[in-house]
Amino acid sequence: MLDVQRKDSEPILTTADSYQLHLNSLILSAAGISHTITQTDAVFWTITVTHENHAKALAEISAYEEENQNWPLLPPQEDYFSP
């Protein structure tokens, strides 16, 4: 969900990577956490959430990263063993 920028908002991510920006926005949206995306300069974007949602937002992003740290799975290595 996108919100209007609020005075009580805190940044949780600043990035120039559009994939990272959209992924984190998707994670927050899936968790029902309202957030704002603003362009901070010609290259960087920032995601902010309210102070009340800050810890939950960081926990959701952290949980997603932990759950997906080895994804996508690498294809199995060929076994060159021959007795």
N, C-alpha and C positions, 0 to 999 in steps of 0.2 A: 504494500500500500504506500502510496506517496502522499506526504503531508506537506503543508505549507511550512517553511522554515520557522522554528520557534526559538525564543530566547533561551528556553531551558533544554535545548538539544546539545548533544555531545557527539563528536565525530567517532566513528568506529573503523573507518577505512578511508584512506586517501590513496588513489592509484591513477596511473595513466593507462593501465591495462583494461580495456573494455570488457574482456572476458571475465576478469576478476570482479569488476564492477557489477556486471549483470548477474553473475553467479551469486554474489553476496546479497544482492537485491532479491533474487529468487529465494534464497535461503530464508531471509527475513520475512518475505511475503508468505512463504509456506508455513512459517511459525506464527503468522498473524501479528507480526511486529511492524507497526507503522514506522516509516522512515522517509527521509528526504535525500534526494540526490541533487547536488549542486556542482556546477563547474567552477573550480577555484581559480583556474587560469587557462591558458590556451591548451594545456596538455592534461592537467590533473582534474579529477572528479573526487568528491567527498560524499560519503554516506553518513548521515547523522540520524540519531534516534533521541527520544526524550531521555532525560536523566533516569526516570523510573524504569525504562526499558534497556538501559545501557548494559547492565550485567547479563540480562537474559539474551540480548542480541549477541554479545560476545560468546556466551555459552553455546548458543545455537550454531554459530559459525565454527567454533572450536569442535563441537560434536560432529558436525558435517565433515570437517577436515580429517578428524580422527577416523571416522567410519569409512572414508574414501581415500585414505592415504596410500593404499596399494592398488588403486584402481586407475585405469583398467588393468586387469590381470595380464601379465606377460605370457606369451605363448610358451608351452612346455619346451624345455630344452631337449634336443635330440639326444638319445642315449647311444653313445658310440661304443659302449661296452660290448665286447664279444669274447666269450670264453674260449 
